[in-house]
Amino acid sequence: MPFYLAECSECHTQHEYMAKVAARNRTPRCCKKKTTRVIEAPQVAAYSTLTGWKDVQVNGKHFASGDLAKKYIKKNDLCTTEEGAARASEGVRNRKQKYKKDLRADISKAVNKHWHH
């Protein structure tokens, strides 16, 4: 999944975000407003075994190993594709659980209201 850059029109802070190509214009919010995507070449992690060792690229920086790239990602508060997918799955799972809990409560209220009137 490519990385993109967005800038806040109010404070001019630049935010790096990861998004699918189809969702690249869904930029993060800053100063309670939507940011504007800065047009640049998207940065992706690339693994090359042609040279006999892995060359990992993140945000245009090259790392000799995946471990070094992971340290860079952690230090700069980025997330890997796997982490992003796990976070998204957890969010979906939490929303489903909350929906089921709310639905059970609504059904219980409706049943109690019907039988106590």
C-alpha positions, 0 to 999 in steps of 0.5 A: 500500500503506498504512502501519501503526503497531506498538508494542513492549510491552516498550520502547514503541518505535513502528515504522511498516511498510508492508503489504497490507491482508490482511497488516496484522496481520503486525507487525514484531518488536522486543525479540525479540517480536511488536509490537502494531498501533496502530489508526489510519487507515492512511496512503497516498501520494495523488497529486492532479492536480485542483489542477494540481500533484501533492500527495503525502501520506506519513504524513499529511504533504503534499509539493508534489512526489514528489521531496520525498516521496522525500527524506522517505521516505529520511530516515526510513528508509521505503521506497516501494512500488516499492522494497518490491516490488523488495526482495521480488522480489530476496529471492525470486530469491535464495531460488530460487538458493539452493534450486537450488544446495542441490538440485544439491549434494544430488543430487551427494551422493546420486549420489556415495554411490550410485556409491561404495558 
